[in-house]
């Protein structure tokens, strides 16, 4: 479980970097075409995309925190101090 969560947390910056590169490439390609490119619209588009990413990351972090708090709460019988692994059999 710990290795998969470390892998997931290490993938978040990579996903954000790739999304920034895609947005930058899309805006560069849009500027080269014959269509007009309105900077104000592009800024709002970037803002909304980043807000979606921020809310998604926040929701994932809240889910992880909820799981950790629920899993390691004091009333959990599996989490009592002083017990060894042999006593759980």
C-alpha positions as CSV (number, residue, x, y, z in Angstrom):
1,X,0.0,0.0,0.0
2,X,2.8,2.4,0.9
3,X,4.6,1.9,-2.4
4,X,1.5,2.5,-4.5
5,X,0.7,5.7,-2.6
6,X,4.3,6.9,-3.1
7,X,4.0,6.1,-6.8
8,X,0.7,8.0,-7.0
9,X,2.1,11.0,-5.2
10,X,5.2,11.0,-7.4
11,X,3.0,11.0,-10.5
12,X,1.0,14.1,-9.6
13,X,3.8,16.6,-10.5
14,X,4.4,14.7,-13.8
15,X,0.7,14.9,-14.7
16,X,0.7,18.6,-13.9
17,X,3.8,19.2,-16.0
18,X,2.4,17.3,-18.9
19,X,-0.9,19.3,-18.7
20,X,1.1,22.6,-18.8
21,X,3.0,21.4,-21.8
22,X,-0.2,20.5,-23.6
23,X,-1.8,23.8,-22.9
24,X,1.4,25.7,-24.0
25,X,1.6,23.6,-27.2
26,X,-2.1,24.2,-28.0
27,X,-1.8,27.9,-27.5
28,X,1.4,28.0,-29.7
29,X,-0.4,26.1,-32.5
30,X,-3.4,28.3,-32.2
31,X,-1.3,31.4,-32.7
32,X,0.3,30.1,-35.9
33,X,-3.1,29.4,-37.5
34,X,-5.2,31.8,-39.5
35,X,-7.8,31.9,-36.7
36,X,-7.7,34.8,-34.3
37,X,-6.4,34.0,-30.9
38,X,-7.8,36.1,-28.1
39,X,-5.5,36.2,-25.1
40,X,-8.2,37.0,-22.6
41,X,-10.1,33.8,-23.6
42,X,-6.8,31.7,-23.4
43,X,-6.1,33.1,-19.9
44,X,-9.6,32.1,-18.7
45,X,-9.3,28.7,-20.3
46,X,-6.0,28.2,-18.5
47,X,-7.5,29.4,-15.3
48,X,-10.4,27.0,-15.5
49,X,-8.2,24.0,-16.4
50,X,-5.9,24.7,-13.5
51,X,-8.9,25.1,-11.2
52,X,-10.1,21.7,-12.3
53,X,-6.7,20.2,-11.6
54,X,-6.5,21.9,-8.3
55,X,-9.9,20.7,-7.2
56,X,-9.1,17.2,-8.4
57,X,-5.8,17.1,-6.5
58,X,-7.5,18.5,-3.4
59,X,-10.2,15.9,-3.6
60,X,-7.6,13.1,-3.8
61,X,-5.7,14.6,-0.9
62,X,-8.9,14.8,1.2
63,X,-9.7,11.2,0.4
64,X,-6.2,10.1,1.4
65,X,-6.4,12.1,4.7
66,X,-9.8,10.6,5.4
67,X,-8.5,7.1,4.8
68,X,-5.5,7.7,7.0
69,X,-7.5,9.2,9.8
70,X,-10.1,6.4,9.7
71,X,-7.5,3.7,9.4
72,X,-5.2,4.8,12.2
73,X,-7.8,6.1,14.6
74,X,-7.4,5.4,18.3
75,X,-10.4,3.2,18.6
76,X,-9.3,0.8,15.9
77,X,-8.6,-2.6,17.4
78,X,-5.8,-3.4,14.9
79,X,-3.9,-0.3,16.0
80,X,-3.5,-0.8,19.7
81,X,0.0,-0.1,21.1
82,X,2.0,-2.9,22.8
83,X,0.7,-5.7,20.6
84,X,3.0,-7.8,18.5
85,X,2.1,-9.3,15.1
86,X,1.9,-12.8,16.6
87,X,-1.0,-11.9,18.8
88,X,-3.2,-11.1,15.8
89,X,-3.3,-14.7,14.6
